[in-house]
Amino acid sequence: MVLPIAGLLVLLVGFLVAWLNRNTYIGWFAYAPLSNQPFSGTGMAFLSPGTQAGLAIAVVGLLLLAFWAGYRLGRRNGAESR
């Protein structure tokens, strides 16, 4: 019973971190056809690093919940086959 509670807490913390670090600024860029330079978008992200970290934490929480659900289903099916 500890694993699903921990998974939910990690999931909620991840979403909270992502929500608090959301970026509200939307930038833009223009196409420059005569610059003879290829456009390189390194370092550009639509999500801030804090939002990315929060979503990664939420994914860990989802993985914990998926592991717990698979474990429970496996134990239940194993008990029925005996």
Secondary structure, DSSP 8 states (H G I E B T S, - for coil): -HHHHHHHHHHHHHHHHHHHT-----------TTS------TT--SS-HHHHHHHHHHHHHHHHHHHHHHHHHHHHHHHHH-
